[in-house]
Amino acid sequence: MNLNFFKLRNIILLLPLLCSTFHALGQKKGFDNLSWFDDRKLHFGFYLGLNTMDYRLSSFKSVYDNPVVQQQMVSNPAFSPAQLQQIYKGKSTFGAEVYQIMPGFTVGGVINLRLGRDFDLRFTPGMSLGSRHFTYIPVKDFIDPSVYNSTGQNESTYLSTASYYVDLPLGIRYKGFRHRNLRPYIYSGFAYRPDLANKKISESVVHLKKNGGYAEIGFGLDSYLEYFRFTAEFRFSYGLNNLIRHDVTDPIPYYGYIFKELYSNIFTLILYFE
């Protein structure tokens, strides 16, 4: 947790540094650049960004507390008490947690509609690539060794789950007063994100839903340069729907049944060029 907080803090600290650098460039000639920029009804741009992805997790105390497992133990031979004892090697309590947050990459376009002096409607479709790293309390000998490698029942096992999100965010910016070549703002909106990679390496360990909804909030600073507007923004995306899929399709998600809820969080530092 301390390591993750340290990395996130460093990303946030980049925001004022970038803004101050571009502001210095914008003030080079000593007058207001692009004074007409915010009067346009519609304009376009693109963005690049860095992201970190995380999960909010809650687990059942025992895998046998999962209602889906209890139901299947009655009707499905694969979930008979004897079979489950064999699969889980007599263990009933195990789980996972996100142990390391890794940086990812975000890219996309900007469609900005001016609603008034202080408000813009923003649609910023794009794609985010990233991954999350789990540490598991292992249950040996039930997952393909090419996907999952365990050398001992008491050792932690690590697994990376990649995500390739198609980002479809829609939100409103509330802009503050412009001071020379700087203008702060806050952002609030909603995003829909299908995950194109949700059926890859994680499928034999935990089943996840493909689609997710996110509430988003952000803050940033517009810097008006001589030929374009540069913006640095920090955005937090808060997952709204439980991504765990408790089904009984093959392969059985052995570790997945210990999870009660699993929600996604995404932190993004975005650099806009408009």
Contacts in CASP RR format, 6 or more apart in sequence:
PFRMAT RR
TARGET T0000
AUTHOR 0000-0000-0000
METHOD contacts of the structure
MODEL  1
MNLNFFKLRNIILLLPLLCSTFHALGQKKGFDNLSWFDDRKLHFGFYLGL
NTMDYRLSSFKSVYDNPVVQQQMVSNPAFSPAQLQQIYKGKSTFGAEVYQ
IMPGFTVGGVINLRLGRDFDLRFTPGMSLGSRHFTYIPVKDFIDPSVYNS
TGQNESTYLSTASYYVDLPLGIRYKGFRHRNLRPYIYSGFAYRPDLANKK
ISESVVHLKKNGGYAEIGFGLDSYLEYFRFTAEFRFSYGLNNLIRHDVTD
PIPYYGYIFKELYSNIFTLILYFE
3 100 0 8 1.000
3 101 0 8 1.000
4 54 0 8 1.000
4 100 0 8 1.000
4 101 0 8 1.000
7 52 0 8 1.000
7 101 0 8 1.000
7 103 0 8 1.000
8 52 0 8 1.000
8 101 0 8 1.000
8 267 0 8 1.000
11 50 0 8 1.000
11 52 0 8 1.000
11 234 0 8 1.000
11 267 0 8 1.000
11 269 0 8 1.000
12 234 0 8 1.000
12 269 0 8 1.000
14 232 0 8 1.000
14 269 0 8 1.000
15 220 0 8 1.000
15 221 0 8 1.000
15 232 0 8 1.000
15 233 0 8 1.000
15 234 0 8 1.000
15 269 0 8 1.000
16 221 0 8 1.000
18 232 0 8 1.000
18 271 0 8 1.000
19 182 0 8 1.000
19 220 0 8 1.000
19 221 0 8 1.000
19 223 0 8 1.000
19 232 0 8 1.000
22 223 0 8 1.000
22 225 0 8 1.000
22 230 0 8 1.000
22 232 0 8 1.000
23 181 0 8 1.000
23 182 0 8 1.000
23 223 0 8 1.000
25 223 0 8 1.000
25 225 0 8 1.000
26 33 0 8 1.000
26 181 0 8 1.000
26 223 0 8 1.000
26 224 0 8 1.000
26 225 0 8 1.000
26 226 0 8 1.000
27 180 0 8 1.000
27 181 0 8 1.000
29 226 0 8 1.000
32 180 0 8 1.000
32 181 0 8 1.000
32 224 0 8 1.000
33 181 0 8 1.000
33 224 0 8 1.000
33 225 0 8 1.000
33 226 0 8 1.000
34 224 0 8 1.000
34 225 0 8 1.000
34 226 0 8 1.000
34 228 0 8 1.000
34 229 0 8 1.000
37 43 0 8 1.000
37 224 0 8 1.000
37 229 0 8 1.000
38 114 0 8 1.000
38 175 0 8 1.000
38 178 0 8 1.000
38 183 0 8 1.000
39 114 0 8 1.000
40 114 0 8 1.000
41 113 0 8 1.000
41 114 0 8 1.000
42 111 0 8 1.000
42 112 0 8 1.000
42 113 0 8 1.000
42 114 0 8 1.000
43 112 0 8 1.000
43 274 0 8 1.000
44 109 0 8 1.000
44 110 0 8 1.000
44 111 0 8 1.000
44 112 0 8 1.000
44 274 0 8 1.000
45 109 0 8 1.000
45 110 0 8 1.000
45 112 0 8 1.000
45 272 0 8 1.000
45 273 0 8 1.000
45 274 0 8 1.000
46 107 0 8 1.000
46 108 0 8 1.000
46 109 0 8 1.000
46 110 0 8 1.000
46 272 0 8 1.000
46 273 0 8 1.000
47 106 0 8 1.000
47 107 0 8 1.000
47 108 0 8 1.000
47 109 0 8 1.000
47 110 0 8 1.000
47 124 0 8 1.000
47 270 0 8 1.000
47 271 0 8 1.000
47 272 0 8 1.000
47 273 0 8 1.000
48 105 0 8 1.000
48 106 0 8 1.000
48 107 0 8 1.000
48 108 0 8 1.000
48 270 0 8 1.000
48 271 0 8 1.000
49 105 0 8 1.000
49 106 0 8 1.000
49 107 0 8 1.000
49 268 0 8 1.000
49 269 0 8 1.000
49 270 0 8 1.000
49 271 0 8 1.000
50 103 0 8 1.000
50 104 0 8 1.000
50 105 0 8 1.000
50 106 0 8 1.000
50 268 0 8 1.000
50 269 0 8 1.000
51 103 0 8 1.000
51 104 0 8 1.000
51 105 0 8 1.000
51 106 0 8 1.000
51 128 0 8 1.000
51 130 0 8 1.000
51 266 0 8 1.000
51 267 0 8 1.000
51 268 0 8 1.000
51 269 0 8 1.000
52 101 0 8 1.000
52 102 0 8 1.000
52 103 0 8 1.000
52 104 0 8 1.000
52 266 0 8 1.000
52 267 0 8 1.000
53 101 0 8 1.000
53 102 0 8 1.000
53 104 0 8 1.000
53 130 0 8 1.000
53 131 0 8 1.000
53 132 0 8 1.000
53 163 0 8 1.000
53 264 0 8 1.000
53 265 0 8 1.000
53 266 0 8 1.000
53 267 0 8 1.000
54 98 0 8 1.000
54 101 0 8 1.000
54 132 0 8 1.000
54 264 0 8 1.000
54 265 0 8 1.000
54 266 0 8 1.000
54 267 0 8 1.000
55 98 0 8 1.000
55 132 0 8 1.000
55 262 0 8 1.000
55 263 0 8 1.000
55 264 0 8 1.000
55 265 0 8 1.000
56 261 0 8 1.000
56 262 0 8 1.000
56 263 0 8 1.000
56 264 0 8 1.000
56 265 0 8 1.000
57 96 0 8 1.000
57 97 0 8 1.000
57 98 0 8 1.000
57 259 0 8 1.000
57 261 0 8 1.000
57 262 0 8 1.000
58 259 0 8 1.000
58 260 0 8 1.000
58 261 0 8 1.000
58 262 0 8 1.000
59 95 0 8 1.000
59 258 0 8 1.000
59 259 0 8 1.000
59 260 0 8 1.000
60 66 0 8 1.000
60 257 0 8 1.000
60 258 0 8 1.000
60 259 0 8 1.000
60 260 0 8 1.000
61 93 0 8 1.000
62 92 0 8 1.000
62 93 0 8 1.000
63 69 0 8 1.000
63 84 0 8 1.000
63 88 0 8 1.000
63 92 0 8 1.000
63 93 0 8 1.000
63 94 0 8 1.000
63 257 0 8 1.000
63 258 0 8 1.000
64 70 0 8 1.000
64 73 0 8 1.000
64 84 0 8 1.000
64 92 0 8 1.000
66 246 0 8 1.000
66 257 0 8 1.000
66 258 0 8 1.000
66 260 0 8 1.000
68 246 0 8 1.000
68 247 0 8 1.000
68 248 0 8 1.000
68 257 0 8 1.000
69 79 0 8 1.000
69 84 0 8 1.000
69 257 0 8 1.000
72 78 0 8 1.000
72 79 0 8 1.000
72 248 0 8 1.000
73 79 0 8 1.000
73 80 0 8 1.000
73 81 0 8 1.000
73 84 0 8 1.000
76 248 0 8 1.000
77 83 0 8 1.000
78 248 0 8 1.000
78 252 0 8 1.000
79 248 0 8 1.000
87 139 0 8 1.000
87 142 0 8 1.000
87 252 0 8 1.000
87 254 0 8 1.000
88 94 0 8 1.000
88 139 0 8 1.000
88 254 0 8 1.000
89 139 0 8 1.000
89 140 0 8 1.000
89 141 0 8 1.000
89 153 0 8 1.000
91 139 0 8 1.000
94 136 0 8 1.000
94 137 0 8 1.000
94 138 0 8 1.000
94 139 0 8 1.000
94 255 0 8 1.000
94 258 0 8 1.000
95 136 0 8 1.000
95 137 0 8 1.000
95 255 0 8 1.000
95 258 0 8 1.000
95 259 0 8 1.000
96 134 0 8 1.000
96 135 0 8 1.000
96 136 0 8 1.000
96 137 0 8 1.000
96 206 0 8 1.000
96 255 0 8 1.000
96 258 0 8 1.000
96 259 0 8 1.000
97 134 0 8 1.000
97 135 0 8 1.000
98 132 0 8 1.000
98 133 0 8 1.000
98 134 0 8 1.000
99 133 0 8 1.000
99 134 0 8 1.000
99 135 0 8 1.000
99 158 0 8 1.000
100 133 0 8 1.000
101 132 0 8 1.000
101 133 0 8 1.000
102 130 0 8 1.000
102 131 0 8 1.000
102 132 0 8 1.000
102 133 0 8 1.000
103 130 0 8 1.000
104 128 0 8 1.000
104 129 0 8 1.000
104 130 0 8 1.000
104 131 0 8 1.000
105 128 0 8 1.000
105 129 0 8 1.000
105 130 0 8 1.000
106 126 0 8 1.000
106 127 0 8 1.000
106 128 0 8 1.000
106 129 0 8 1.000
106 167 0 8 1.000
106 268 0 8 1.000
106 270 0 8 1.000
107 126 0 8 1.000
107 127 0 8 1.000
108 124 0 8 1.000
108 125 0 8 1.000
108 126 0 8 1.000
108 127 0 8 1.000
108 167 0 8 1.000
109 124 0 8 1.000
109 125 0 8 1.000
109 126 0 8 1.000
110 122 0 8 1.000
110 123 0 8 1.000
110 124 0 8 1.000
110 272 0 8 1.000
110 274 0 8 1.000
111 122 0 8 1.000
111 123 0 8 1.000
111 124 0 8 1.000
112 120 0 8 1.000
112 121 0 8 1.000
112 122 0 8 1.000
112 274 0 8 1.000
113 120 0 8 1.000
113 121 0 8 1.000
113 122 0 8 1.000
113 123 0 8 1.000
114 120 0 8 1.000
115 121 0 8 1.000
115 172 0 8 1.000
118 174 0 8 1.000
118 175 0 8 1.000
118 176 0 8 1.000
119 172 0 8 1.000
119 173 0 8 1.000
119 174 0 8 1.000
119 175 0 8 1.000
120 172 0 8 1.000
120 173 0 8 1.000
120 175 0 8 1.000
121 170 0 8 1.000
121 171 0 8 1.000
121 172 0 8 1.000
122 169 0 8 1.000
122 170 0 8 1.000
122 171 0 8 1.000
122 172 0 8 1.000
122 173 0 8 1.000
122 187 0 8 1.000
123 169 0 8 1.000
123 170 0 8 1.000
123 171 0 8 1.000
124 167 0 8 1.000
124 169 0 8 1.000
125 166 0 8 1.000
125 167 0 8 1.000
125 168 0 8 1.000
125 169 0 8 1.000
126 166 0 8 1.000
126 167 0 8 1.000
126 168 0 8 1.000
127 164 0 8 1.000
127 165 0 8 1.000
127 166 0 8 1.000
127 167 0 8 1.000
128 163 0 8 1.000
128 164 0 8 1.000
128 165 0 8 1.000
128 167 0 8 1.000
128 193 0 8 1.000
128 266 0 8 1.000
128 268 0 8 1.000
129 162 0 8 1.000
129 163 0 8 1.000
129 164 0 8 1.000
129 165 0 8 1.000
130 162 0 8 1.000
130 163 0 8 1.000
130 164 0 8 1.000
131 160 0 8 1.000
131 161 0 8 1.000
131 162 0 8 1.000
131 163 0 8 1.000
132 160 0 8 1.000
132 161 0 8 1.000
132 163 0 8 1.000
133 158 0 8 1.000
133 159 0 8 1.000
133 160 0 8 1.000
133 161 0 8 1.000
134 158 0 8 1.000
134 159 0 8 1.000
134 160 0 8 1.000
134 161 0 8 1.000
135 156 0 8 1.000
135 157 0 8 1.000
135 158 0 8 1.000
136 156 0 8 1.000
136 157 0 8 1.000
136 158 0 8 1.000
136 159 0 8 1.000
136 205 0 8 1.000
136 255 0 8 1.000
137 156 0 8 1.000
137 157 0 8 1.000
138 150 0 8 1.000
138 152 0 8 1.000
138 153 0 8 1.000
138 155 0 8 1.000
138 156 0 8 1.000
138 157 0 8 1.000
139 150 0 8 1.000
139 153 0 8 1.000
139 254 0 8 1.000
139 255 0 8 1.000
140 150 0 8 1.000
140 152 0 8 1.000
140 153 0 8 1.000
141 150 0 8 1.000
142 254 0 8 1.000
143 150 0 8 1.000
143 204 0 8 1.000
143 205 0 8 1.000
143 254 0 8 1.000
144 204 0 8 1.000
147 201 0 8 1.000
147 204 0 8 1.000
147 205 0 8 1.000
148 157 0 8 1.000
148 159 0 8 1.000
148 204 0 8 1.000
148 205 0 8 1.000
149 157 0 8 1.000
150 157 0 8 1.000
159 201 0 8 1.000
159 202 0 8 1.000
159 205 0 8 1.000
160 201 0 8 1.000
161 201 0 8 1.000
161 202 0 8 1.000
161 206 0 8 1.000
161 208 0 8 1.000
162 197 0 8 1.000
162 200 0 8 1.000
162 201 0 8 1.000
163 195 0 8 1.000
163 197 0 8 1.000
163 198 0 8 1.000
164 195 0 8 1.000
164 196 0 8 1.000
164 197 0 8 1.000
165 193 0 8 1.000
165 194 0 8 1.000
165 195 0 8 1.000
165 196 0 8 1.000
165 266 0 8 1.000
166 193 0 8 1.000
166 194 0 8 1.000
166 196 0 8 1.000
167 191 0 8 1.000
167 193 0 8 1.000
168 191 0 8 1.000
168 192 0 8 1.000
168 193 0 8 1.000
169 189 0 8 1.000
169 190 0 8 1.000
169 191 0 8 1.000
169 214 0 8 1.000
169 216 0 8 1.000
170 189 0 8 1.000
170 190 0 8 1.000
170 191 0 8 1.000
171 187 0 8 1.000
171 188 0 8 1.000
171 189 0 8 1.000
171 190 0 8 1.000
171 216 0 8 1.000
172 187 0 8 1.000
172 188 0 8 1.000
172 189 0 8 1.000
173 185 0 8 1.000
173 186 0 8 1.000
173 187 0 8 1.000
174 185 0 8 1.000
174 186 0 8 1.000
174 187 0 8 1.000
174 188 0 8 1.000
175 183 0 8 1.000
175 184 0 8 1.000
175 185 0 8 1.000
175 222 0 8 1.000
176 183 0 8 1.000
176 184 0 8 1.000
176 185 0 8 1.000
177 183 0 8 1.000
178 222 0 8 1.000
178 224 0 8 1.000
181 223 0 8 1.000
181 224 0 8 1.000
181 225 0 8 1.000
182 221 0 8 1.000
182 222 0 8 1.000
182 223 0 8 1.000
182 224 0 8 1.000
183 221 0 8 1.000
183 222 0 8 1.000
183 224 0 8 1.000
184 219 0 8 1.000
184 220 0 8 1.000
184 221 0 8 1.000
184 222 0 8 1.000
185 219 0 8 1.000
185 220 0 8 1.000
185 221 0 8 1.000
185 222 0 8 1.000
186 217 0 8 1.000
186 218 0 8 1.000
186 219 0 8 1.000
186 220 0 8 1.000
187 216 0 8 1.000
187 217 0 8 1.000
187 218 0 8 1.000
187 219 0 8 1.000
187 220 0 8 1.000
187 233 0 8 1.000
187 235 0 8 1.000
188 216 0 8 1.000
188 217 0 8 1.000
188 218 0 8 1.000
189 215 0 8 1.000
189 216 0 8 1.000
189 217 0 8 1.000
190 213 0 8 1.000
190 214 0 8 1.000
190 215 0 8 1.000
190 216 0 8 1.000
191 213 0 8 1.000
191 214 0 8 1.000
191 216 0 8 1.000
191 237 0 8 1.000
192 211 0 8 1.000
192 212 0 8 1.000
192 213 0 8 1.000
192 214 0 8 1.000
193 211 0 8 1.000
193 212 0 8 1.000
193 213 0 8 1.000
193 214 0 8 1.000
194 210 0 8 1.000
194 211 0 8 1.000
194 212 0 8 1.000
195 208 0 8 1.000
195 210 0 8 1.000
195 211 0 8 1.000
195 212 0 8 1.000
198 208 0 8 1.000
198 209 0 8 1.000
198 210 0 8 1.000
199 210 0 8 1.000
202 208 0 8 1.000
203 251 0 8 1.000
203 253 0 8 1.000
204 251 0 8 1.000
204 253 0 8 1.000
204 254 0 8 1.000
205 253 0 8 1.000
205 254 0 8 1.000
205 255 0 8 1.000
205 256 0 8 1.000
206 244 0 8 1.000
206 253 0 8 1.000
206 255 0 8 1.000
206 256 0 8 1.000
206 259 0 8 1.000
206 262 0 8 1.000
207 244 0 8 1.000
207 245 0 8 1.000
207 246 0 8 1.000
207 247 0 8 1.000
207 249 0 8 1.000
207 253 0 8 1.000
207 256 0 8 1.000
208 243 0 8 1.000
208 244 0 8 1.000
208 245 0 8 1.000
208 262 0 8 1.000
209 241 0 8 1.000
209 242 0 8 1.000
209 243 0 8 1.000
209 244 0 8 1.000
209 245 0 8 1.000
211 241 0 8 1.000
212 239 0 8 1.000
212 240 0 8 1.000
212 241 0 8 1.000
212 243 0 8 1.000
212 264 0 8 1.000
213 239 0 8 1.000
213 240 0 8 1.000
213 241 0 8 1.000
214 237 0 8 1.000
214 238 0 8 1.000
214 239 0 8 1.000
214 240 0 8 1.000
214 264 0 8 1.000
214 266 0 8 1.000
215 237 0 8 1.000
215 238 0 8 1.000
215 239 0 8 1.000
215 240 0 8 1.000
216 235 0 8 1.000
216 236 0 8 1.000
216 237 0 8 1.000
216 238 0 8 1.000
217 235 0 8 1.000
217 236 0 8 1.000
217 238 0 8 1.000
218 233 0 8 1.000
218 234 0 8 1.000
218 235 0 8 1.000
218 236 0 8 1.000
219 233 0 8 1.000
219 234 0 8 1.000
220 231 0 8 1.000
220 232 0 8 1.000
220 233 0 8 1.000
220 234 0 8 1.000
221 231 0 8 1.000
221 232 0 8 1.000
221 233 0 8 1.000
222 229 0 8 1.000
222 230 0 8 1.000
222 231 0 8 1.000
223 229 0 8 1.000
223 230 0 8 1.000
223 231 0 8 1.000
223 232 0 8 1.000
228 273 0 8 1.000
228 274 0 8 1.000
229 272 0 8 1.000
229 273 0 8 1.000
229 274 0 8 1.000
230 271 0 8 1.000
230 272 0 8 1.000
230 273 0 8 1.000
231 270 0 8 1.000
231 271 0 8 1.000
231 272 0 8 1.000
231 274 0 8 1.000
232 269 0 8 1.000
232 270 0 8 1.000
232 271 0 8 1.000
232 272 0 8 1.000
233 269 0 8 1.000
233 270 0 8 1.000
233 271 0 8 1.000
233 272 0 8 1.000
234 267 0 8 1.000
234 268 0 8 1.000
234 269 0 8 1.000
234 270 0 8 1.000
235 267 0 8 1.000
235 268 0 8 1.000
235 270 0 8 1.000
236 265 0 8 1.000
236 266 0 8 1.000
236 267 0 8 1.000
236 268 0 8 1.000
237 264 0 8 1.000
237 265 0 8 1.000
237 266 0 8 1.000
237 267 0 8 1.000
237 268 0 8 1.000
238 265 0 8 1.000
239 263 0 8 1.000
239 264 0 8 1.000
239 265 0 8 1.000
240 263 0 8 1.000
241 263 0 8 1.000
242 261 0 8 1.000
242 262 0 8 1.000
242 263 0 8 1.000
243 262 0 8 1.000
243 263 0 8 1.000
243 264 0 8 1.000
244 256 0 8 1.000
244 259 0 8 1.000
244 260 0 8 1.000
244 261 0 8 1.000
244 262 0 8 1.000
245 253 0 8 1.000
246 256 0 8 1.000
246 257 0 8 1.000
END
